[in-house]
Amino acid sequence: MTFAAVTFDFWNTLVVDDVAQVRDQRLTGWMGVLEGAGYAVQRAALDAAHDSAWQAYQRAWKANEQFTAARTAEHCLEHLGMTVPDDLREQLVLELVRSAGGVHLRLTEGVAEALRAVKAAGLRLGIVCDVGLTPSEALRQHLDRFGVLELFDGWSFSDDVGHYKPAPEIFAHAAASLGHPDPARTAHVGDLRRTDVAGARAAGWTSIRYAGAFDDQTDHAEADHVITSHGDLLPVLGLA
């Protein structure tokens, strides 16, 4: 088979992060914003609010209900029992973007080389990403900082599209952004069986599970191909 397009998941496929470090940076930033505006908050209370927001996101994600950065801020403030002006609420949302940067994120090993090789072979590249507490604006900034954003011909982030994987709408949006390639000549690379594998297979695409950063051992259906190194992607695509 000659492939025409391949899409990639973001987290644990293109990029990995130090979850604890990002969380600490986010909460430290929030404390600074709130205290700077004259609102006293205990770190333990903010920790609990963040944990509650993450759990709410997980429930919404599985139910295909969008949980945006703005909703994250609202949830945390409600958990804290705080009412703040709209401009301060917006500062807290912006802090979610700012605090998700820095040295705590990095490209997965070998992915930049694989992307360039696939691009050089003439395939179109896309992203299909379920956005968590960090909005897609920040995720694209990271890819640009890593020097790979320009390689992509299109992308579908859930906070833009309004659907999480495995919903058909987000894969259809990705296909449209890539010029509607033949599904039989399209592949998707991701780490999760429930979202990446199921969504790709339902779209009629070839599913490739990347287990190099996180090896999903859930009982959902397995991918057509499983790779542990991005260097193994090229043979799967018939490029090596």
NORZI-V674443 format. One line per field, one symbol per residue. phi: phi as a letter, one per 40 degrees, with the letter a starting at -180 (. if undefined). A space follows every 50 residues. Layout:
BEGIN
phi: ???
END
This chain:
BEGIN
phi: .bcbaabbcccgbcbbbcdccccccccccccccccccgbcacccccdccc cccccccdccdccfbcbcccccccccccccgbbbcdccdccccccccccc cgccbacccgcccccccccccgccbabbbccccbccdcccccccccgbdc cccaabcdcccgacccdccccccccccbgfcddcbbbbbabbccbccccc cccgccbbccbcbabcbcccdcccbbbbbccccccccgba
END
